[in-house]
Amino acid sequence: MLTDDKIDAYFGDRGILATMLQEGGYPGFTVSKQYFSYETYALALRRDDGTFRLLVDQTLARLYRTGKIETILQKTFGKAPADEMVKAMIIMNALPE
């Protein structure tokens, strides 16, 4: 609908939209620098399993600390460069042991 000029804007997952624009060749379209919302991702865990939750938290923090999360993000969302909000998220989630 954007390419047919039927709508002026489209809202969606920022990472997915950025990848679509980078890899799909949509000249003239850009992702806004302004964030209109911040959507988080989550993992479902069993209730009252603190040991497993700690393992998951430690593993995620290690992925962020070592930079391996960037490979996972690229595999999941494509190779669009990370914006400042994603870079800040990586820093905040790289918790020390």
Backbone as numpy.savetxt, mean C-alpha at the origin, in Angstrom:
# Nx Ny Nz CAx CAy CAz Cx Cy Cz
-14.76 4.92 -17.98 -15.59 6.12 -17.98 -14.72 7.39 -17.98
-13.56 7.31 -17.31 -12.65 8.45 -17.36 -12.16 8.71 -18.77
-11.76 7.65 -19.46 -11.23 7.83 -20.81 -12.31 8.29 -21.79
-13.57 8.00 -21.48 -14.68 8.44 -22.33 -15.23 9.80 -21.91
-14.57 10.43 -20.90 -14.95 11.75 -20.39 -16.37 11.76 -19.81
-16.78 10.63 -19.23 -18.10 10.54 -18.61 -18.05 10.87 -17.12
-16.87 10.80 -16.53 -16.66 11.19 -15.13 -15.37 12.00 -15.05
-15.27 12.82 -14.00 -14.10 13.68 -13.84 -13.05 13.10 -12.91
-13.45 12.18 -12.04 -12.52 11.60 -11.07 -12.98 10.21 -10.70
-12.03 9.42 -10.23 -12.33 8.06 -9.78 -11.57 7.83 -8.49
-12.26 7.33 -7.48 -11.64 7.05 -6.19 -11.47 5.55 -6.04
-10.33 5.14 -5.56 -10.07 3.72 -5.34 -8.79 3.55 -4.54
-8.35 2.33 -4.41 -7.12 2.03 -3.68 -5.95 2.71 -4.39
-5.25 3.56 -3.66 -4.19 4.39 -4.23 -3.09 3.56 -4.90
-2.65 2.49 -4.23 -1.59 1.66 -4.79 -2.00 1.01 -6.09
-3.21 0.52 -6.14 -3.71 -0.12 -7.35 -3.87 0.90 -8.48
-4.43 2.07 -8.16 -4.60 3.10 -9.19 -3.25 3.58 -9.73
-2.27 3.78 -8.84 -0.96 4.24 -9.28 -0.33 3.22 -10.22
-0.47 1.95 -9.89 0.08 0.90 -10.75 -0.64 0.85 -12.09
-1.96 0.98 -12.06 -2.72 0.98 -13.31 -2.25 2.11 -14.22
-2.03 3.28 -13.64 -1.60 4.41 -14.46 -0.18 4.22 -14.98
0.69 3.68 -14.15 2.07 3.49 -14.57 2.21 2.38 -15.60
1.55 1.27 -15.38 1.72 0.11 -16.25 0.74 0.08 -17.41
-0.39 0.77 -17.25 -1.43 0.68 -18.26 -1.36 1.71 -19.35
-0.50 2.71 -19.19 -0.38 3.71 -20.23 -1.61 4.57 -20.40
-2.00 5.27 -19.36 -3.13 6.19 -19.43 -2.61 7.62 -19.43
-2.20 8.14 -20.58 -1.65 9.50 -20.61 -2.70 10.53 -20.19
-2.22 11.52 -19.45 -3.11 12.59 -19.03 -3.78 12.36 -17.70
-3.68 11.15 -17.15 -4.28 10.86 -15.86 -3.20 10.85 -14.79
-3.54 11.32 -13.61 -2.61 11.31 -12.48 -3.34 10.92 -11.20
-2.56 10.47 -10.23 -3.10 10.21 -8.90 -2.89 11.48 -8.09
-3.93 11.93 -7.43 -3.85 13.16 -6.64 -2.80 13.04 -5.54
-2.13 14.13 -5.25 -1.17 14.15 -4.15 -1.89 14.22 -2.81
-3.14 14.65 -2.83 -3.93 14.77 -1.61 -4.58 13.43 -1.27
-4.47 13.04 0.00 -5.15 11.84 0.47 -6.54 12.25 0.96
-7.55 11.57 0.47 -8.91 11.84 0.91 -9.34 10.89 2.01
-8.66 9.77 2.12 -8.90 8.82 3.21 -7.66 7.97 3.35
-7.55 7.31 4.47 -6.44 6.40 4.70 -7.04 5.04 5.02
-6.88 4.11 4.11 -7.45 2.78 4.28 -6.36 1.82 4.73
-6.62 1.11 5.78 -5.63 0.17 6.29 -5.93 -1.24 5.79
-4.91 -2.04 5.80 -5.05 -3.46 5.49 -4.90 -4.21 6.80
-5.45 -5.39 6.88 -5.40 -6.13 8.14 -5.25 -7.62 7.87
-4.81 -8.30 8.88 -4.75 -9.76 8.87 -5.70 -10.26 9.94
-6.47 -11.27 9.63 -7.36 -11.87 10.62 -6.59 -12.92 11.40
-6.69 -12.84 12.71 -6.02 -13.79 13.60 -7.05 -14.40 14.55
-6.73 -15.59 15.04 -7.61 -16.21 16.04 -7.64 -15.35 17.29
-8.77 -15.31 17.92 -8.94 -14.58 19.17 -8.16 -15.27 20.29
-7.59 -14.48 21.18 -6.90 -14.98 22.38 -5.71 -15.88 22.06
-4.99 -15.59 21.00 -3.78 -16.34 20.68 -2.62 -15.34 20.63
-2.25 -14.85 21.80 -1.23 -13.83 21.91 0.13 -14.26 21.39
0.44 -15.53 21.54 1.74 -16.05 21.07 1.83 -15.93 19.54
0.77 -16.34 18.86 0.77 -16.26 17.40 0.76 -14.80 16.94
-0.02 -13.97 17.63 -0.07 -12.54 17.26 1.30 -11.91 17.41
2.02 -12.22 18.47 3.37 -11.69 18.66 4.29 -12.13 17.52
4.19 -13.39 17.13 5.00 -13.91 16.02 4.70 -13.14 14.74
3.43 -12.91 14.45 3.03 -12.17 13.26 3.55 -10.74 13.33
3.37 -10.08 14.47 3.84 -8.70 14.63 5.36 -8.61 14.45
6.10 -9.55 15.05 7.55 -9.54 14.92 7.99 -9.78 13.47
7.31 -10.69 12.81 7.65 -11.00 11.42 7.38 -9.80 10.52
6.23 -9.15 10.70 5.92 -7.97 9.90 6.92 -6.85 10.16
7.25 -6.62 11.42 8.23 -5.57 11.75 9.58 -5.87 11.10
9.98 -7.14 11.10 11.26 -7.53 10.48 11.22 -7.28 8.97
10.09 -7.58 8.34 9.95 -7.32 6.90 10.10 -5.83 6.60
9.51 -4.99 7.45 9.63 -3.55 7.26 11.07 -3.08 7.53
11.68 -3.56 8.62 13.04 -3.15 8.99 14.06 -3.51 7.93
13.95 -4.70 7.36 14.94 -5.18 6.40 14.68 -4.68 4.98
13.54 -4.06 4.75 13.21 -3.58 3.41 12.56 -4.64 2.53
12.42 -5.86 3.05 11.81 -6.93 2.25 10.33 -6.65 1.97
9.72 -5.78 2.76 8.32 -5.43 2.53 8.15 -4.77 1.15
9.19 -4.08 0.67 9.09 -3.41 -0.62 8.89 -4.41 -1.76
9.53 -5.57 -1.67 9.33 -6.61 -2.68 7.89 -7.11 -2.64
7.37 -7.31 -1.44 5.98 -7.77 -1.28 5.02 -6.72 -1.82
5.26 -5.46 -1.50 4.39 -4.39 -1.99 4.41 -4.31 -3.52
5.59 -4.44 -4.11 5.68 -4.40 -5.58 4.97 -5.59 -6.21
5.09 -6.74 -5.60 4.42 -7.94 -6.14 2.90 -7.79 -6.04
2.45 -7.16 -4.95 1.01 -7.02 -4.71 0.40 -5.85 -5.47
1.09 -4.71 -5.45 0.51 -3.48 -5.99 1.18 -2.98 -7.26
2.22 -3.64 -7.72 2.91 -3.19 -8.91 4.12 -2.35 -8.57
4.78 -1.87 -9.61 6.07 -1.21 -9.42 5.98 0.31 -9.41
4.80 0.85 -9.16 4.69 2.31 -9.03 5.53 2.74 -7.83
6.27 3.84 -7.95 7.11 4.26 -6.83 6.26 4.60 -5.61
6.79 4.27 -4.44 6.09 4.57 -3.19 6.02 6.07 -2.98
4.85 6.56 -2.56 4.73 7.98 -2.27 5.16 8.24 -0.82
5.10 9.49 -0.40 5.59 9.86 0.93 4.82 9.18 2.05
3.52 8.96 1.88 2.71 8.31 2.91 3.14 6.85 3.09
3.39 6.15 2.00 3.83 4.75 2.08 5.22 4.69 2.71
6.10 5.61 2.33 7.43 5.63 2.94 7.34 5.87 4.45
6.46 6.75 4.87 6.27 7.00 6.30 5.71 5.76 7.00
4.78 5.06 6.35 4.21 3.84 6.92 5.30 2.79 7.12
6.22 2.67 6.18 7.30 1.70 6.29 8.17 2.02 7.50
8.49 3.30 7.67 9.31 3.71 8.82 8.57 3.42 10.13
7.28 3.75 10.19 6.51 3.57 11.44 6.34 2.09 11.79
6.29 1.23 10.80 6.06 -0.19 11.08 7.35 -1.00 11.26
8.49 -0.35 11.11 9.78 -1.03 11.28 10.16 -1.02 12.77
9.30 -1.60 13.59 9.52 -1.59 15.04 10.76 -2.40 15.41
11.53 -1.92 16.39 12.69 -2.70 16.84 12.25 -3.94 17.59
13.14 -4.94 17.65 12.85 -6.17 18.40 12.62 -5.87 19.85
